[in-house]
Amino acid sequence: LDPPTGNVRPIAEFEQMEGVLIGYPLGIPIEFVALMSVDTTVYTIVSQSFYAQCQSYFETNGVNLNNVEFIIAETDSYWTTDYGPWFIAHDNQVEIVDFTYDRPRPFDNVIPGVIANYWDVPYYFMNMLHNGGNFMCDGNSVAASTNYIYEENTNLTITQIHDYVSRIWESIIIT
C-alpha cells in the first residue's frame, strides 16, 4: 500500500496493548508465558510441525490456553522483537509497517505480512533494511534508531532513509 495519510503515529512499547507476540520454540521462560496469559492474549507464532508440541507444553505448564492464539507460520528464530511488525495507529486503527529484516532469515522476514493477514489489517512496506529491535518511539511521532540504519542501507542516502521513515512518522532521530 502507499504510505498512509491522515492521523498516523507510531505505537510506543509502553502503551496499552492488545496482546504480546512470541515465537515457539521459546526464547523466554515458560513461566513468563504463563504469567502473561493470565491478563492478555499471547499470540504465538509456531510452525505446523511444532503446533501440537507447543500446545501440550503450554497446557502442561499452566499457560491459560483461553488467552492464546496460535499463528501457524514457519520462523527461523524466536526474535519477534527484531523481525516482528512495527505497529502504527492510523486514524485510531492499528495497522502494520514492515521493512526488510537485516538478517538472513527468510521465514522471519515475512512474519509482519503474516500478522497483517492474520489480523486483517492494512500493511505498509518500507524498502529498506532494518532490525526492528533497533527502533524506539514515544508514541507521539518521534522515533529513534542508531546509525546502524545508515550502515545497513548503503544503497540509500541519509535523505532517502529519512524520507522512507517520515512517510510513516513526522520525525525520526538517528543517534
N, C-alpha and C positions, 0 to 999 in steps of 0.2 A: 504494500500500500504506500501511497505518497505520505510524507510526514503529516501528522495530524495538525489541524488548525483549531482555533478556539482556545478554551482554557485548558492548558496542559501543564502538568507539574510532575516531577518525579515523586515517587512514594518512598519516604525515608524508612530505614530499617526499624526505627523506634516507634513508628505509628501503629495504631491498632491494626491487627492483621486478621485475615480470614482463615489462616492456617499456616502450616510450615511445610516446606518441600524438602524431602530427604531421598537418598538413594539406597537401594539394597543390592548387594551386601552393604552393611552399615559401616560408617566411619565414625559413629558416635556410640556411646554405651546404650544398650537396650533399656536400661533403667531410665535413661533420659527420654527415650521414645515413649515409654510407659507413662512418665510424668506429663509429657506434652499431650498425650492422648486423653488425659482427664478433662482438659479445658478447651482443646482446639482440634481442628481437623489436621491429621497428619497425612499429607499427600505423599505417597511412597512410590517412587519410580522403581519398577522391578521388571526384569525380563520374564517372559512366559516360562522359561526353563527354571527360574527360581521362585516363581509365584507361590506354589504350594509350600515350599520350604519356608519362605518369608511369612506367610500367613500362620503356619504352625509355630514358628519361632516367636512371632508376636503374641499369639494366643497363650503359649506356654509361659511367657514372661510377663504377663499381666498388662499387655497393651489393650486398651479399650477399642476393640475392632469396630464398634459402632461409630468411632471417630476417625477411622482410617479409610482413605480412598486409595486403591491401588491403580496406578497408571502403568499399563503394560508397555514397556519400551526397553530396548537394548541401551546399555550405557557402557562406557569404558572405565568409569571411576565413580566414586561417591561424592565428588567435589561439586555439589549442586550450587554452592555459593559462587563458584568460578564460572561454570558454564550455564547456569540457570538463567531465566529471563530477568530483564530489568522491568520493573512494573512502573507504569505511569497512571496518573488519574487524568483522563481526557473528558472534559465536561462531566466530572464526577463519576465516570465509569472506569473500572480497572481495565487497562489494555497492556500489551506486551511489546517491548522493544528488544531486538536481538542484534547480535554482532557475530562476526566470525571468531570463534573461540581460538585463542592463540596457542593451543596445544594440539599435537597430532592425535586427536581422539575424535574420530568421525561420528560415533554414536552420541557422545556428549554434545557435540556441536549442534545437533538437530533438536535437542530437547526443548528449547524455547518454542519452536514451532509445534512440537508435540503437545506442550502445555497449552498453547493458544488454541489448538484444535480441540483438546480435551475440554477446556472451559468455554469454547466457542466465543472467543474474544478477538478483536482486531489485533493484528500482528504487523509490526513495522520493522524493517531491516536496515541497519547501517552497514554499509560495505567497508568495514574496517576491522582490523584485528584488535581484540581486547581480551583481557582476563577479568571477568566480572567481579572477582574478589578485590580487584584494584580500582574500586569505584565506591565513592560515598556521596550521599546527598543529604540536604537538610529538609527536603520536602517542600521547599519554597523556591524552586527553580535555580538553586545553586548546587553544583556538583563539583567533586574534586577527584582527581586521579593523579598518579605520579607521572614523571617524564617518560616512564616506560612506554606510554601510549605513543610517543613520537618515535621511540627506538623500534617498536614493532611494526610501525606503518611507514617504512622508508619510502614507499611509493606515493605517499601523500605529503603535502606541505602542511605546516602548522596551521595555516589558514583553512585548508581543506578539512583537517581534523576538527577544528573549532566549528566549521560550518556544518559538518555532519551532526555533531552533538547539539549545536544551537538550534537545529531544526526541531529537536525534541525539547530542549530546555533553553531558557533565556540566556543563561550564562554558565560557564564552566571555569573552574580554577584548576590549573595544572601546577603542581608543586614538585 
